[in-house]
C-alpha cells in the first residue's frame, strides 16, 4: 500500500525539465548582475557628488582670492 502511495505521488508531482532550471538560474544571475550595477551606480553617484563639492569649494576660494587681490574674473 505504501509503495502504491509513493508511486502515485511521484506520478502527480510536476516534472521540472532542465530548461526551466537553467532559466531560473539565468534569472538569478541576471538579478545579481542588476543588483551589482545598482550598487556600482550608487558608488559612482557618491563620487560625482564629492567631486562637485570639491569644485564648488575651489571655485569659491578662487573668487575670494580674486576679490582680495582686485583681479577681475572676467
C-alpha positions as CSV (number, residue, x, y, z in Angstrom):
1,X,0.0,0.0,0.0
2,X,2.8,2.4,0.9
3,X,4.5,1.6,-2.4
4,X,1.3,2.5,-4.3
5,X,1.0,5.8,-2.5
6,X,4.6,6.7,-3.2
7,X,4.2,5.8,-6.9
8,X,1.0,7.9,-7.2
9,X,2.6,10.8,-5.5
10,X,5.7,10.6,-7.8
11,X,3.4,10.5,-10.9
12,X,1.4,13.5,-9.8
13,X,4.4,15.7,-9.0
14,X,5.2,18.1,-11.8
15,X,8.4,17.3,-13.6
16,X,10.9,20.1,-13.9
17,X,13.0,19.9,-17.0
18,X,16.5,21.2,-17.3
19,X,15.4,24.2,-19.5
20,X,13.2,25.5,-16.6
21,X,16.1,25.1,-14.2
22,X,18.5,26.9,-16.4
23,X,16.0,29.7,-17.0
24,X,15.6,30.0,-13.2
25,X,19.4,30.1,-12.8
26,X,19.7,32.7,-15.5
27,X,17.1,34.9,-13.8
28,X,19.0,34.6,-10.5
29,X,22.3,35.6,-12.3
30,X,20.5,38.5,-14.0
31,X,19.1,39.7,-10.7
32,X,22.6,39.5,-9.1
33,X,24.1,41.4,-12.0
34,X,21.4,44.1,-11.8
35,X,21.9,44.5,-8.1
36,X,25.7,44.8,-8.7
37,X,25.1,47.5,-11.3
38,X,22.8,49.4,-8.9
39,X,25.5,49.3,-6.2
40,X,28.1,50.5,-8.6
41,X,25.8,53.3,-9.8
42,X,25.3,54.4,-6.2
43,X,29.1,54.4,-5.7
44,X,29.7,56.4,-8.8
45,X,27.0,58.9,-7.9
46,X,28.6,59.4,-4.5
47,X,32.0,60.1,-6.2
48,X,30.3,62.6,-8.5
49,X,28.7,64.4,-5.6
50,X,32.0,64.5,-3.8
51,X,33.8,66.0,-6.9
52,X,31.1,68.6,-7.2
53,X,31.7,69.7,-3.6
54,X,35.4,70.0,-4.3
55,X,34.8,72.1,-7.4
56,X,32.4,74.4,-5.5
57,X,34.9,74.8,-2.7
58,X,37.7,75.6,-5.1
59,X,35.5,78.0,-7.1
60,X,34.6,79.9,-4.0
61,X,38.2,80.0,-3.0
62,X,39.3,81.4,-6.3
63,X,36.5,84.1,-6.2
64,X,37.7,85.2,-2.7
65,X,41.3,85.3,-3.8
66,X,40.4,87.3,-6.9
67,X,38.3,89.8,-4.8
68,X,41.1,90.1,-2.2
69,X,43.7,90.9,-4.9
70,X,41.5,93.0,-7.1
71,X,41.9,90.8,-10.1
72,X,38.8,90.7,-12.3
73,X,37.5,87.2,-13.0
74,X,36.1,88.0,-16.4
